[in-house]
């Protein structure tokens, strides 16, 4: 009788182990899927921001080109837009 009871407990333990391993695998797969989706969403957002920056830069440059006949135009702004950096003499220290 004791052997039958031990066999039954062993069967229950084996099923529990099998269920837990399946659940862990499913949870791992779900987390991987969520992480991949988040990475993809973040990449799309970065791409959207870069597109917006490019659009604004192009608009600013076209506005500058339209005003090309004005002698009062400050080249510093164009340098900042084209190079993406502020010239050394324009840098401010906090």
PDB file of N, CA, C and O in Angstrom:
ATOM      1  N   UNK A   1       0.826  -1.185   0.000  1.00  0.00           N
ATOM      2  CA  UNK A   1       0.000   0.000   0.000  1.00  0.00           C
ATOM      3  C   UNK A   1       0.878   1.259   0.000  1.00  0.00           C
ATOM      4  O   UNK A   1       0.568   2.218  -0.706  1.00  0.00           O
ATOM      5  N   UNK A   2       1.946   1.272   0.764  1.00  0.00           N
ATOM      6  CA  UNK A   2       2.828   2.427   0.844  1.00  0.00           C
ATOM      7  C   UNK A   2       3.513   2.664  -0.493  1.00  0.00           C
ATOM      8  O   UNK A   2       3.727   3.810  -0.887  1.00  0.00           O
ATOM      9  N   UNK A   3       3.858   1.588  -1.193  1.00  0.00           N
ATOM     10  CA  UNK A   3       4.510   1.720  -2.495  1.00  0.00           C
ATOM     11  C   UNK A   3       3.557   2.356  -3.500  1.00  0.00           C
ATOM     12  O   UNK A   3       3.963   3.195  -4.305  1.00  0.00           O
ATOM     13  N   UNK A   4       2.319   1.964  -3.452  1.00  0.00           N
ATOM     14  CA  UNK A   4       1.314   2.530  -4.350  1.00  0.00           C
ATOM     15  C   UNK A   4       1.153   4.037  -4.072  1.00  0.00           C
ATOM     16  O   UNK A   4       1.050   4.846  -4.994  1.00  0.00           O
ATOM     17  N   UNK A   5       1.134   4.380  -2.801  1.00  0.00           N
ATOM     18  CA  UNK A   5       1.011   5.792  -2.433  1.00  0.00           C
ATOM     19  C   UNK A   5       2.235   6.582  -2.896  1.00  0.00           C
ATOM     20  O   UNK A   5       2.086   7.690  -3.411  1.00  0.00           O
ATOM     21  N   UNK A   6       3.425   6.044  -2.726  1.00  0.00           N
ATOM     22  CA  UNK A   6       4.654   6.711  -3.170  1.00  0.00           C
ATOM     23  C   UNK A   6       4.669   6.878  -4.691  1.00  0.00           C
ATOM     24  O   UNK A   6       5.082   7.918  -5.205  1.00  0.00           O
ATOM     25  N   UNK A   7       4.217   5.850  -5.402  1.00  0.00           N
ATOM     26  CA  UNK A   7       4.153   5.936  -6.869  1.00  0.00           C
ATOM     27  C   UNK A   7       3.178   7.027  -7.314  1.00  0.00           C
ATOM     28  O   UNK A   7       3.426   7.753  -8.276  1.00  0.00           O
ATOM     29  N   UNK A   8       2.088   7.117  -6.603  1.00  0.00           N
ATOM     30  CA  UNK A   8       1.090   8.133  -6.922  1.00  0.00           C
ATOM     31  C   UNK A   8       1.659   9.541  -6.670  1.00  0.00           C
ATOM     32  O   UNK A   8       1.467  10.439  -7.490  1.00  0.00           O
ATOM     33  N   UNK A   9       2.347   9.732  -5.556  1.00  0.00           N
ATOM     34  CA  UNK A   9       2.980  11.023  -5.263  1.00  0.00           C
ATOM     35  C   UNK A   9       4.052  11.359  -6.293  1.00  0.00           C
ATOM     36  O   UNK A   9       4.202  12.516  -6.686  1.00  0.00           O
ATOM     37  N   UNK A  10       4.803  10.336  -6.730  1.00  0.00           N
ATOM     38  CA  UNK A  10       5.836  10.543  -7.747  1.00  0.00           C
ATOM     39  C   UNK A  10       5.192  10.973  -9.063  1.00  0.00           C
ATOM     40  O   UNK A  10       5.717  11.852  -9.746  1.00  0.00           O
ATOM     41  N   UNK A  11       4.086  10.379  -9.420  1.00  0.00           N
ATOM     42  CA  UNK A  11       3.365  10.746 -10.628  1.00  0.00           C
ATOM     43  C   UNK A  11       2.873  12.197 -10.550  1.00  0.00           C
ATOM     44  O   UNK A  11       2.979  12.950 -11.518  1.00  0.00           O
ATOM     45  N   UNK A  12       2.342  12.571  -9.403  1.00  0.00           N
ATOM     46  CA  UNK A  12       1.878  13.954  -9.201  1.00  0.00           C
ATOM     47  C   UNK A  12       3.051  14.925  -9.274  1.00  0.00           C
ATOM     48  O   UNK A  12       2.935  15.979  -9.900  1.00  0.00           O
ATOM     49  N   UNK A  13       4.170  14.595  -8.651  1.00  0.00           N
ATOM     50  CA  UNK A  13       5.359  15.459  -8.692  1.00  0.00           C
ATOM     51  C   UNK A  13       5.877  15.626 -10.123  1.00  0.00           C
ATOM     52  O   UNK A  13       6.274  16.718 -10.529  1.00  0.00           O
ATOM     53  N   UNK A  14       5.867  14.532 -10.871  1.00  0.00           N
ATOM     54  CA  UNK A  14       6.335  14.602 -12.263  1.00  0.00           C
ATOM     55  C   UNK A  14       5.437  15.511 -13.101  1.00  0.00           C
ATOM     56  O   UNK A  14       5.925  16.299 -13.911  1.00  0.00           O
ATOM     57  N   UNK A  15       4.132  15.398 -12.902  1.00  0.00           N
ATOM     58  CA  UNK A  15       3.205  16.260 -13.640  1.00  0.00           C
ATOM     59  C   UNK A  15       3.400  17.720 -13.246  1.00  0.00           C
ATOM     60  O   UNK A  15       3.354  18.613 -14.092  1.00  0.00           O
ATOM     61  N   UNK A  16       3.618  17.955 -11.947  1.00  0.00           N
ATOM     62  CA  UNK A  16       3.856  19.323 -11.482  1.00  0.00           C
ATOM     63  C   UNK A  16       5.122  19.894 -12.113  1.00  0.00           C
ATOM     64  O   UNK A  16       5.126  21.036 -12.572  1.00  0.00           O
ATOM     65  N   UNK A  17       6.188  19.110 -12.137  1.00  0.00           N
ATOM     66  CA  UNK A  17       7.443  19.553 -12.750  1.00  0.00           C
ATOM     67  C   UNK A  17       7.247  19.867 -14.238  1.00  0.00           C
ATOM     68  O   UNK A  17       7.764  20.861 -14.748  1.00  0.00           O
ATOM     69  N   UNK A  18       6.503  19.015 -14.912  1.00  0.00           N
ATOM     70  CA  UNK A  18       6.255  19.215 -16.338  1.00  0.00           C
ATOM     71  C   UNK A  18       5.451  20.495 -16.572  1.00  0.00           C
ATOM     72  O   UNK A  18       5.758  21.266 -17.481  1.00  0.00           O
ATOM     73  N   UNK A  19       4.423  20.717 -15.751  1.00  0.00           N
ATOM     74  CA  UNK A  19       3.620  21.937 -15.881  1.00  0.00           C
ATOM     75  C   UNK A  19       4.458  23.189 -15.605  1.00  0.00           C
ATOM     76  O   UNK A  19       4.375  24.174 -16.339  1.00  0.00           O
ATOM     77  N   UNK A  20       5.265  23.139 -14.542  1.00  0.00           N
ATOM     78  CA  UNK A  20       6.089  24.295 -14.195  1.00  0.00           C
ATOM     79  C   UNK A  20       7.110  24.604 -15.284  1.00  0.00           C
ATOM     80  O   UNK A  20       7.346  25.770 -15.600  1.00  0.00           O
ATOM     81  N   UNK A  21       7.712  23.576 -15.856  1.00  0.00           N
ATOM     82  CA  UNK A  21       8.694  23.822 -16.915  1.00  0.00           C
ATOM     83  C   UNK A  21       8.020  24.407 -18.150  1.00  0.00           C
ATOM     84  O   UNK A  21       8.595  25.268 -18.816  1.00  0.00           O
ATOM     85  N   UNK A  22       6.824  23.958 -18.461  1.00  0.00           N
ATOM     86  CA  UNK A  22       6.075  24.535 -19.590  1.00  0.00           C
ATOM     87  C   UNK A  22       5.723  25.992 -19.303  1.00  0.00           C
ATOM     88  O   UNK A  22       5.859  26.847 -20.178  1.00  0.00           O
ATOM     89  N   UNK A  23       5.268  26.278 -18.080  1.00  0.00           N
ATOM     90  CA  UNK A  23       4.914  27.648 -17.716  1.00  0.00           C
ATOM     91  C   UNK A  23       6.130  28.562 -17.755  1.00  0.00           C
ATOM     92  O   UNK A  23       6.043  29.699 -18.217  1.00  0.00           O
ATOM     93  N   UNK A  24       7.262  28.066 -17.271  1.00  0.00           N
ATOM     94  CA  UNK A  24       8.487  28.883 -17.310  1.00  0.00           C
ATOM     95  C   UNK A  24       8.895  29.169 -18.746  1.00  0.00           C
ATOM     96  O   UNK A  24       9.288  30.288 -19.075  1.00  0.00           O
ATOM     97  N   UNK A  25       8.802  28.161 -19.597  1.00  0.00           N
ATOM     98  CA  UNK A  25       9.126  28.353 -21.011  1.00  0.00           C
ATOM     99  C   UNK A  25       8.186  29.353 -21.663  1.00  0.00           C
ATOM    100  O   UNK A  25       8.620  30.219 -22.424  1.00  0.00           O
ATOM    101  N   UNK A  26       6.888  29.233 -21.362  1.00  0.00           N
ATOM    102  CA  UNK A  26       5.914  30.174 -21.922  1.00  0.00           C
ATOM    103  C   UNK A  26       6.168  31.596 -21.427  1.00  0.00           C
ATOM    104  O   UNK A  26       6.085  32.552 -22.198  1.00  0.00           O
ATOM    105  N   UNK A  27       6.477  31.728 -20.142  1.00  0.00           N
ATOM    106  CA  UNK A  27       6.754  33.047 -19.584  1.00  0.00           C
ATOM    107  C   UNK A  27       8.005  33.645 -20.227  1.00  0.00           C
ATOM    108  O   UNK A  27       8.041  34.836 -20.535  1.00  0.00           O
ATOM    109  N   UNK A  28       9.022  32.818 -20.428  1.00  0.00           N
ATOM    110  CA  UNK A  28      10.258  33.287 -21.060  1.00  0.00           C
ATOM    111  C   UNK A  28       9.984  33.734 -22.494  1.00  0.00           C
ATOM    112  O   UNK A  28      10.475  34.777 -22.925  1.00  0.00           O
ATOM    113  N   UNK A  29       9.197  32.945 -23.235  1.00  0.00           N
ATOM    114  CA  UNK A  29       8.850  33.307 -24.607  1.00  0.00           C
ATOM    115  C   UNK A  29       8.037  34.597 -24.651  1.00  0.00           C
ATOM    116  O   UNK A  29       8.256  35.442 -25.519  1.00  0.00           O
ATOM    117  N   UNK A  30       7.102  34.749 -23.720  1.00  0.00           N
ATOM    118  CA  UNK A  30       6.274  35.950 -23.665  1.00  0.00           C
ATOM    119  C   UNK A  30       7.120  37.186 -23.375  1.00  0.00           C
ATOM    120  O   UNK A  30       6.950  38.222 -24.018  1.00  0.00           O
ATOM    121  N   UNK A  31       8.031  37.079 -22.409  1.00  0.00           N
ATOM    122  CA  UNK A  31       8.908  38.208 -22.087  1.00  0.00           C
ATOM    123  C   UNK A  31       9.798  38.575 -23.274  1.00  0.00           C
ATOM    124  O   UNK A  31      10.007  39.757 -23.550  1.00  0.00           O
ATOM    125  N   UNK A  32      10.315  37.582 -23.968  1.00  0.00           N
ATOM    126  CA  UNK A  32      11.149  37.834 -25.148  1.00  0.00           C
ATOM    127  C   UNK A  32      10.335  38.547 -26.222  1.00  0.00           C
ATOM    128  O   UNK A  32      10.815  39.493 -26.847  1.00  0.00           O
ATOM    129  N   UNK A  33       9.100  38.091 -26.436  1.00  0.00           N
ATOM    130  CA  UNK A  33       8.230  38.720 -27.428  1.00  0.00           C
ATOM    131  C   UNK A  33       7.940  40.175 -27.052  1.00  0.00           C
ATOM    132  O   UNK A  33       7.984  41.062 -27.904  1.00  0.00           O
ATOM    133  N   UNK A  34       7.646  40.413 -25.775  1.00  0.00           N
ATOM    134  CA  UNK A  34       7.364  41.781 -25.316  1.00  0.00           C
ATOM    135  C   UNK A  34       8.584  42.681 -25.460  1.00  0.00           C
ATOM    136  O   UNK A  34       8.459  43.839 -25.858  1.00  0.00           O
ATOM    137  N   UNK A  35       9.761  42.153 -25.139  1.00  0.00           N
ATOM    138  CA  UNK A  35      10.985  42.940 -25.281  1.00  0.00           C
ATOM    139  C   UNK A  35      11.254  43.275 -26.743  1.00  0.00           C
ATOM    140  O   UNK A  35      11.629  44.401 -27.070  1.00  0.00           O
ATOM    141  N   UNK A  36      11.059  42.287 -27.624  1.00  0.00           N
ATOM    142  CA  UNK A  36      11.270  42.531 -29.054  1.00  0.00           C
ATOM    143  C   UNK A  36      10.301  43.581 -29.582  1.00  0.00           C
ATOM    144  O   UNK A  36      10.684  44.447 -30.368  1.00  0.00           O
ATOM    145  N   UNK A  37       9.034  43.502 -29.146  1.00  0.00           N
ATOM    146  CA  UNK A  37       8.052  44.494 -29.575  1.00  0.00           C
ATOM    147  C   UNK A  37       8.406  45.886 -29.059  1.00  0.00           C
ATOM    148  O   UNK A  37       8.233  46.876 -29.769  1.00  0.00           O
ATOM    149  N   UNK A  38       8.897  45.960 -27.831  1.00  0.00           N
ATOM    150  CA  UNK A  38       9.276  47.253 -27.259  1.00  0.00           C
ATOM    151  C   UNK A  38      10.472  47.839 -28.004  1.00  0.00           C
ATOM    152  O   UNK A  38      10.507  49.040 -28.275  1.00  0.00           O
ATOM    153  N   UNK A  39      11.434  47.011 -28.330  1.00  0.00           N
ATOM    154  CA  UNK A  39      12.601  47.468 -29.086  1.00  0.00           C
ATOM    155  C   UNK A  39      12.164  47.984 -30.449  1.00  0.00           C
ATOM    156  O   UNK A  39      12.612  49.042 -30.889  1.00  0.00           O
ATOM    157  N   UNK A  40      11.288  47.236 -31.118  1.00  0.00           N
ATOM    158  CA  UNK A  40      10.792  47.658 -32.428  1.00  0.00           C
ATOM    159  C   UNK A  40      10.029  48.976 -32.332  1.00  0.00           C
ATOM    160  O   UNK A  40      10.197  49.855 -33.178  1.00  0.00           O
ATOM    161  N   UNK A  41       9.200  49.114 -31.314  1.00  0.00           N
ATOM    162  CA  UNK A  41       8.439  50.353 -31.116  1.00  0.00           C
ATOM    163  C   UNK A  41       9.389  51.526 -30.861  1.00  0.00           C
ATOM    164  O   UNK A  41       9.188  52.614 -31.400  1.00  0.00           O
ATOM    165  N   UNK A  42      10.413  51.311 -30.048  1.00  0.00           N
ATOM    166  CA  UNK A  42      11.384  52.377 -29.766  1.00  0.00           C
ATOM    167  C   UNK A  42      12.157  52.764 -31.019  1.00  0.00           C
ATOM    168  O   UNK A  42      12.426  53.945 -31.236  1.00  0.00           O
ATOM    169  N   UNK A  43      12.518  51.787 -31.845  1.00  0.00           N
ATOM    170  CA  UNK A  43      13.226  52.085 -33.089  1.00  0.00           C
ATOM    171  C   UNK A  43      12.347  52.905 -34.035  1.00  0.00           C
ATOM    172  O   UNK A  43      12.830  53.815 -34.710  1.00  0.00           O
ATOM    173  N   UNK A  44      11.050  52.574 -34.079  1.00  0.00           N
ATOM    174  CA  UNK A  44      10.132  53.361 -34.913  1.00  0.00           C
ATOM    175  C   UNK A  44      10.022  54.791 -34.391  1.00  0.00           C
ATOM    176  O   UNK A  44       9.962  55.739 -35.175  1.00  0.00           O
ATOM    177  N   UNK A  45       9.997  54.945 -33.073  1.00  0.00           N
ATOM    178  CA  UNK A  45       9.905  56.287 -32.485  1.00  0.00           C
ATOM    179  C   UNK A  45      11.163  57.096 -32.792  1.00  0.00           C
ATOM    180  O   UNK A  45      11.072  58.277 -33.129  1.00  0.00           O
ATOM    181  N   UNK A  46      12.325  56.476 -32.681  1.00  0.00           N
ATOM    182  CA  UNK A  46      13.582  57.157 -32.992  1.00  0.00           C
ATOM    183  C   UNK A  46      13.600  57.555 -34.464  1.00  0.00           C
ATOM    184  O   UNK A  46      14.019  58.658 -34.814  1.00  0.00           O
ATOM    185  N   UNK A  47      13.144  56.651 -35.317  1.00  0.00           N
ATOM    186  CA  UNK A  47      13.089  56.940 -36.749  1.00  0.00           C
ATOM    187  C   UNK A  47      12.147  58.109 -37.029  1.00  0.00           C
ATOM    188  O   UNK A  47      12.441  58.966 -37.863  1.00  0.00           O
ATOM    189  N   UNK A  48      11.024  58.139 -36.332  1.00  0.00           N
ATOM    190  CA  UNK A  48      10.070  59.241 -36.497  1.00  0.00           C
ATOM    191  C   UNK A  48      10.687  60.565 -36.059  1.00  0.00           C
ATOM    192  O   UNK A  48      10.514  61.580 -36.734  1.00  0.00           O
ATOM    193  N   UNK A  49      11.396  60.568 -34.952  1.00  0.00           N
ATOM    194  CA  UNK A  49      12.034  61.794 -34.458  1.00  0.00           C
ATOM    195  C   UNK A  49      13.116  62.250 -35.437  1.00  0.00           C
ATOM    196  O   UNK A  49      13.234  63.438 -35.734  1.00  0.00           O
ATOM    197  N   UNK A  50      13.900  61.298 -35.933  1.00  0.00           N
ATOM    198  CA  UNK A  50      14.944  61.659 -36.893  1.00  0.00           C
ATOM    199  C   UNK A  50      14.337  62.235 -38.167  1.00  0.00           C
ATOM    200  O   UNK A  50      14.864  63.191 -38.736  1.00  0.00           O
ATOM    201  N   UNK A  51      13.219  61.646 -38.612  1.00  0.00           N
ATOM    202  CA  UNK A  51      12.529  62.179 -39.786  1.00  0.00           C
ATOM    203  C   UNK A  51      12.030  63.587 -39.548  1.00  0.00           C
ATOM    204  O   UNK A  51      12.123  64.444 -40.426  1.00  0.00           O
ATOM    205  N   UNK A  52      11.499  63.827 -38.359  1.00  0.00           N
ATOM    206  CA  UNK A  52      11.013  65.163 -38.012  1.00  0.00           C
ATOM    207  C   UNK A  52      12.171  66.161 -37.992  1.00  0.00           C
ATOM    208  O   UNK A  52      12.050  67.270 -38.514  1.00  0.00           O
ATOM    209  N   UNK A  53      13.279  65.769 -37.396  1.00  0.00           N
ATOM    210  CA  UNK A  53      14.454  66.654 -37.337  1.00  0.00           C
ATOM    211  C   UNK A  53      14.942  66.965 -38.750  1.00  0.00           C
ATOM    212  O   UNK A  53      15.272  68.111 -39.054  1.00  0.00           O
ATOM    213  N   UNK A  54      14.989  65.966 -39.600  1.00  0.00           N
ATOM    214  CA  UNK A  54      15.412  66.177 -40.985  1.00  0.00           C
ATOM    215  C   UNK A  54      14.463  67.130 -41.699  1.00  0.00           C
ATOM    216  O   UNK A  54      14.896  68.014 -42.438  1.00  0.00           O
ATOM    217  N   UNK A  55      13.176  66.946 -41.475  1.00  0.00           N
ATOM    218  CA  UNK A  55      12.174  67.812 -42.094  1.00  0.00           C
ATOM    219  C   UNK A  55      12.338  69.258 -41.636  1.00  0.00           C
ATOM    220  O   UNK A  55      12.313  70.180 -42.451  1.00  0.00           O
ATOM    221  N   UNK A  56      12.505  69.451 -40.335  1.00  0.00           N
ATOM    222  CA  UNK A  56      12.678  70.806 -39.803  1.00  0.00           C
ATOM    223  C   UNK A  56      13.963  71.421 -40.342  1.00  0.00           C
ATOM    224  O   UNK A  56      13.981  72.590 -40.728  1.00  0.00           O
ATOM    225  N   UNK A  57      15.026  70.646 -40.369  1.00  0.00           N
ATOM    226  CA  UNK A  57      16.309  71.158 -40.882  1.00  0.00           C
ATOM    227  C   UNK A  57      16.171  71.558 -42.352  1.00  0.00           C
ATOM    228  O   UNK A  57      16.651  72.614 -42.764  1.00  0.00           O
ATOM    229  N   UNK A  58      15.505  70.698 -43.145  1.00  0.00           N
ATOM    230  CA  UNK A  58      15.317  71.010 -44.560  1.00  0.00           C
ATOM    231  C   UNK A  58      14.474  72.269 -44.742  1.00  0.00           C
ATOM    232  O   UNK A  58      14.754  73.093 -45.612  1.00  0.00           O
ATOM    233  N   UNK A  59      13.440  72.410 -43.913  1.00  0.00           N
ATOM    234  CA  UNK A  59      12.605  73.609 -43.992  1.00  0.00           C
ATOM    235  C   UNK A  59      13.397  74.856 -43.623  1.00  0.00           C
ATOM    236  O   UNK A  59      13.270  75.893 -44.273  1.00  0.00           O
ATOM    237  N   UNK A  60      14.210  74.755 -42.584  1.00  0.00           N
ATOM    238  CA  UNK A  60      15.029  75.899 -42.183  1.00  0.00           C
ATOM    239  C   UNK A  60      16.042  76.260 -43.265  1.00  0.00           C
ATOM    240  O   UNK A  60      16.263  77.436 -43.552  1.00  0.00           O
ATOM    241  N   UNK A  61      16.655  75.238 -43.864  1.00  0.00           N
ATOM    242  CA  UNK A  61      17.622  75.503 -44.922  1.00  0.00           C
ATOM    243  C   UNK A  61      16.949  76.094 -46.153  1.00  0.00           C
ATOM    244  O   UNK A  61      17.512  76.972 -46.805  1.00  0.00           O
ATOM    245  N   UNK A  62      15.744  75.617 -46.477  1.00  0.00           N
ATOM    246  CA  UNK A  62      15.043  76.186 -47.632  1.00  0.00           C
ATOM    247  C   UNK A  62      14.625  77.618 -47.337  1.00  0.00           C
ATOM    248  O   UNK A  62      14.650  78.461 -48.234  1.00  0.00           O
ATOM    249  N   UNK A  63      14.241  77.913 -46.095  1.00  0.00           N
ATOM    250  CA  UNK A  63      13.922  79.289 -45.722  1.00  0.00           C
ATOM    251  C   UNK A  63      15.162  80.162 -45.837  1.00  0.00           C
ATOM    252  O   UNK A  63      15.083  81.309 -46.278  1.00  0.00           O
ATOM    253  N   UNK A  64      16.301  79.620 -45.439  1.00  0.00           N
ATOM    254  CA  UNK A  64      17.548  80.365 -45.549  1.00  0.00           C
ATOM    255  C   UNK A  64      17.885  80.616 -47.017  1.00  0.00           C
ATOM    256  O   UNK A  64      18.303  81.713 -47.386  1.00  0.00           O
ATOM    257  N   UNK A  65      17.700  79.588 -47.853  1.00  0.00           N
ATOM    258  CA  UNK A  65      17.980  79.743 -49.281  1.00  0.00           C
ATOM    259  C   UNK A  65      17.049  80.768 -49.917  1.00  0.00           C
ATOM    260  O   UNK A  65      17.453  81.481 -50.836  1.00  0.00           O
ATOM    261  N   UNK A  66      15.811  80.850 -49.443  1.00  0.00           N
ATOM    262  CA  UNK A  66      14.867  81.831 -49.960  1.00  0.00           C
ATOM    263  C   UNK A  66      15.301  83.253 -49.603  1.00  0.00           C
ATOM    264  O   UNK A  66      15.053  84.191 -50.361  1.00  0.00           O
ATOM    265  N   UNK A  67      15.945  83.407 -48.458  1.00  0.00           N
ATOM    266  CA  UNK A  67      16.391  84.716 -47.994  1.00  0.00           C
ATOM    267  C   UNK A  67      17.851  84.970 -48.357  1.00  0.00           C
ATOM    268  O   UNK A  67      18.519  85.783 -47.718  1.00  0.00           O
ATOM    269  N   UNK A  68      18.342  84.283 -49.369  1.00  0.00           N
ATOM    270  CA  UNK A  68      19.758  84.324 -49.718  1.00  0.00           C
ATOM    271  C   UNK A  68      20.226  85.720 -50.122  1.00  0.00           C
ATOM    272  O   UNK A  68      21.415  86.020 -50.018  1.00  0.00           O
ATOM    273  N   UNK A  69      19.330  86.565 -50.574  1.00  0.00           N
ATOM    274  CA  UNK A  69      19.737  87.889 -51.007  1.00  0.00           C
ATOM    275  C   UNK A  69      19.907  88.875 -49.861  1.00  0.00           C
ATOM    276  O   UNK A  69      20.406  89.982 -50.067  1.00  0.00           O
ATOM    277  N   UNK A  70      19.497  88.488 -48.652  1.00  0.00           N
ATOM    278  CA  UNK A  70      19.661  89.357 -47.488  1.00  0.00           C
ATOM    279  C   UNK A  70      21.105  89.292 -46.994  1.00  0.00           C
ATOM    280  O   UNK A  70      21.642  88.204 -46.791  1.00  0.00           O
ATOM    281  N   UNK A  71      21.733  90.449 -46.801  1.00  0.00           N
ATOM    282  CA  UNK A  71      23.101  90.480 -46.298  1.00  0.00           C
ATOM    283  C   UNK A  71      23.160  90.368 -44.790  1.00  0.00           C
ATOM    284  O   UNK A  71      24.235  90.152 -44.231  1.00  0.00           O
ATOM    285  N   UNK A  72      22.018  90.511 -44.112  1.00  0.00           N
ATOM    286  CA  UNK A  72      21.987  90.494 -42.656  1.00  0.00           C
ATOM    287  C   UNK A  72      21.890  89.084 -42.075  1.00  0.00           C
ATOM    288  O   UNK A  72      21.826  88.930 -40.856  1.00  0.00           O
ATOM    289  N   UNK A  73      21.877  88.064 -42.914  1.00  0.00           N
ATOM    290  CA  UNK A  73      21.691  86.695 -42.437  1.00  0.00           C
ATOM    291  C   UNK A  73      22.947  86.240 -41.709  1.00  0.00           C
ATOM    292  O   UNK A  73      24.060  86.407 -42.206  1.00  0.00           O
ATOM    293  N   UNK A  74      22.758  85.667 -40.534  1.00  0.00           N
ATOM    294  CA  UNK A  74      23.860  85.183 -39.714  1.00  0.00           C
ATOM    295  C   UNK A  74      24.186  83.744 -40.117  1.00  0.00           C
ATOM    296  O   UNK A  74      23.330  82.866 -40.018  1.00  0.00           O
ATOM    297  N   UNK A  75      25.405  83.500 -40.565  1.00  0.00           N
ATOM    298  CA  UNK A  75      25.809  82.174 -41.017  1.00  0.00           C
ATOM    299  C   UNK A  75      25.900  81.166 -39.876  1.00  0.00           C
ATOM    300  O   UNK A  75      25.905  79.961 -40.131  1.00  0.00           O
ATOM    301  N   UNK A  76      25.970  81.610 -38.656  1.00  0.00           N
ATOM    302  CA  UNK A  76      26.102  80.714 -37.513  1.00  0.00           C
ATOM    303  C   UNK A  76      24.939  79.735 -37.452  1.00  0.00           C
ATOM    304  O   UNK A  76      25.142  78.547 -37.205  1.00  0.00           O
ATOM    305  N   UNK A  77      23.725  80.224 -37.675  1.00  0.00           N
ATOM    306  CA  UNK A  77      22.561  79.353 -37.619  1.00  0.00           C
ATOM    307  C   UNK A  77      22.634  78.278 -38.680  1.00  0.00           C
ATOM    308  O   UNK A  77      22.271  77.132 -38.414  1.00  0.00           O
ATOM    309  N   UNK A  78      23.092  78.613 -39.877  1.00  0.00           N
ATOM    310  CA  UNK A  78      23.211  77.634 -40.950  1.00  0.00           C
ATOM    311  C   UNK A  78      24.279  76.608 -40.594  1.00  0.00           C
ATOM    312  O   UNK A  78      24.100  75.419 -40.860  1.00  0.00           O
ATOM    313  N   UNK A  79      25.378  77.041 -40.002  1.00  0.00           N
ATOM    314  CA  UNK A  79      26.419  76.106 -39.603  1.00  0.00           C
ATOM    315  C   UNK A  79      25.894  75.129 -38.565  1.00  0.00           C
ATOM    316  O   UNK A  79      26.212  73.941 -38.602  1.00  0.00           O
ATOM    317  N   UNK A  80      25.098  75.628 -37.651  1.00  0.00           N
ATOM    318  CA  UNK A  80      24.525  74.766 -36.617  1.00  0.00           C
ATOM    319  C   UNK A  80      23.599  73.744 -37.262  1.00  0.00           C
ATOM    320  O   UNK A  80      23.642  72.563 -36.915  1.00  0.00           O
ATOM    321  N   UNK A  81      22.771  74.180 -38.187  1.00  0.00           N
ATOM    322  CA  UNK A  81      21.815  73.284 -38.828  1.00  0.00           C
ATOM    323  C   UNK A  81      22.543  72.244 -39.671  1.00  0.00           C
ATOM    324  O   UNK A  81      22.220  71.059 -39.596  1.00  0.00           O
ATOM    325  N   UNK A  82      23.517  72.663 -40.469  1.00  0.00           N
ATOM    326  CA  UNK A  82      24.196  71.744 -41.370  1.00  0.00           C
ATOM    327  C   UNK A  82      25.098  70.764 -40.625  1.00  0.00           C
ATOM    328  O   UNK A  82      25.130  69.578 -40.954  1.00  0.00           O
ATOM    329  N   UNK A  83      25.820  71.244 -39.639  1.00  0.00           N
ATOM    330  CA  UNK A  83      26.789  70.399 -38.945  1.00  0.00           C
ATOM    331  C   UNK A  83      26.220  69.720 -37.711  1.00  0.00           C
ATOM    332  O   UNK A  83      26.774  68.730 -37.234  1.00  0.00           O
ATOM    333  N   UNK A  84      25.140  70.235 -37.202  1.00  0.00           N
ATOM    334  CA  UNK A  84      24.560  69.680 -35.990  1.00  0.00           C
ATOM    335  C   UNK A  84      25.322  70.054 -34.742  1.00  0.00           C
ATOM    336  O   UNK A  84      25.058  69.512 -33.669  1.00  0.00           O
ATOM    337  N   UNK A  85      26.274  70.981 -34.862  1.00  0.00           N
ATOM    338  CA  UNK A  85      27.059  71.396 -33.697  1.00  0.00           C
ATOM    339  C   UNK A  85      27.123  72.911 -33.648  1.00  0.00           C
ATOM    340  O   UNK A  85      26.941  73.599 -34.653  1.00  0.00           O
ATOM    341  N   UNK A  86      27.381  73.399 -32.476  1.00  0.00           N
ATOM    342  CA  UNK A  86      27.550  74.832 -32.296  1.00  0.00           C
ATOM    343  C   UNK A  86      29.030  75.149 -32.477  1.00  0.00           C
ATOM    344  O   UNK A  86      29.873  74.475 -31.886  1.00  0.00           O
ATOM    345  N   UNK A  87      29.369  76.163 -33.283  1.00  0.00           N
ATOM    346  CA  UNK A  87      30.788  76.533 -33.435  1.00  0.00           C
ATOM    347  C   UNK A  87      31.405  76.886 -32.085  1.00  0.00           C
ATOM    348  O   UNK A  87      30.696  77.289 -31.163  1.00  0.00           O
ATOM    349  N   UNK A  88      32.714  76.736 -31.967  1.00  0.00           N
ATOM    350  CA  UNK A  88      33.407  76.912 -30.689  1.00  0.00           C
ATOM    351  C   UNK A  88      33.137  78.255 -30.039  1.00  0.00           C
ATOM    352  O   UNK A  88      32.912  78.323 -28.831  1.00  0.00           O
ATOM    353  N   UNK A  89      33.157  79.330 -30.827  1.00  0.00           N
ATOM    354  CA  UNK A  89      32.961  80.640 -30.231  1.00  0.00           C
ATOM    355  C   UNK A  89      31.524  80.847 -29.762  1.00  0.00           C
ATOM    356  O   UNK A  89      31.250  81.821 -29.061  1.00  0.00           O
ATOM    357  N   UNK A  90      30.617  79.975 -30.122  1.00  0.00           N
ATOM    358  CA  UNK A  90      29.215  80.098 -29.751  1.00  0.00           C
ATOM    359  C   UNK A  90      28.844  79.229 -28.536  1.00  0.00           C
ATOM    360  O   UNK A  90      27.733  79.346 -28.018  1.00  0.00           O
ATOM    361  N   UNK A  91      29.735  78.385 -28.091  1.00  0.00           N
ATOM    362  CA  UNK A  91      29.405  77.453 -27.004  1.00  0.00           C
ATOM    363  C   UNK A  91      29.282  78.179 -25.684  1.00  0.00           C
ATOM    364  O   UNK A  91      30.064  79.076 -25.368  1.00  0.00           O
ATOM    365  N   UNK A  92      28.298  77.779 -24.932  1.00  0.00           N
ATOM    366  CA  UNK A  92      28.080  78.360 -23.615  1.00  0.00           C
ATOM    367  C   UNK A  92      28.332  77.312 -22.563  1.00  0.00           C
ATOM    368  O   UNK A  92      27.891  76.171 -22.702  1.00  0.00           O
ATOM    369  N   UNK A  93      29.019  77.673 -21.534  1.00  0.00           N
ATOM    370  CA  UNK A  93      29.264  76.775 -20.402  1.00  0.00           C
ATOM    371  C   UNK A  93      28.234  77.052 -19.325  1.00  0.00           C
ATOM    372  O   UNK A  93      27.996  78.209 -18.980  1.00  0.00           O
ATOM    373  N   UNK A  94      27.618  76.003 -18.788  1.00  0.00           N
ATOM    374  CA  UNK A  94      26.600  76.208 -17.732  1.00  0.00           C
ATOM    375  C   UNK A  94      27.196  76.687 -16.437  1.00  0.00           C
ATOM    376  O   UNK A  94      26.470  76.901 -15.466  1.00  0.00           O
TER     377      UNK A  94
END
